[in-house]
Amino acid sequence: MLSLEDIHTYYGNIRALNGVSFKMEAGEIATLIGANGAGKSTTLKTIVGWVHAQQGRVMLNGKDITQLPTHEIVKRGVAMVPEGREVFTDMTVLENLEMGAFLRKEKEKVKRDLDRVYHLFPILSERQRQMAKSLSGGEQQMLAISRGLMTNPSLMLLDEPSLGLSPLLVKSIFKTLLEINREGVTLFLVEQNALMALKIAANGFILEKGSVTFRDTCNHLLENEIVKRTYLGMN
């Protein structure tokens, strides 16, 4: 479904990604983990067209999307849930969700998907007339995920969905992500909580200084001594 082929991405003269390559299959959950500054967020931004690779190709369902603008990539079924949520704070919950469906024309399917996100996150239904800035951090994260779902994606990119949330809320968010995946949405997860990410994903990639240094099933990565010591805090 998604493949990155020798991706090099720069910010000015600074190289953020150095030959990143990996593949994802449709329907799976995959995760990208690494230290702060390793290039995880840049990888997601490169996929969705927020920044463009200077070298290499991003392929989606066999089509080259490397240089496409973001709105065209969204039309092809890719949704981004950014780090820090980035909800529209001066809009209501409902208006945020409607913004997620901005490019869509089929009103009946949009209504169906609105019902779907209210089923996944009932609190958003209760708060749909509230301003997004009045929500808690956890509720804003639910809103950010739901806004992404309103684009009707086949692939959802999630950047640090557990950041700043309580352990109980993190478990709830990850449980919902599994439900979203069971409904057929492929998930690519960048996550500081490496242990949780590796437990729900099928395949994982380790990013170090802009390069993928490990790629394996998550079951194997959880048993890898270097991964356990460096990323999971296990001796």
Beta strands, then each sheet from edge to edge (+ up, - down):
strand 1: 2-11
strand 2: 14-24
strand 3: 29-34
strand 4: 55-60
strand 5: 63-64
strand 6: 78-81
strand 7: 155-159
strand 8: 186-190
strand 9: 203-208
strand 10: 211-217
sheet 1: 2+ 1- 4+ 5-
sheet 2: 6+ 7+ 8+ 3+ 9+ 10-
end
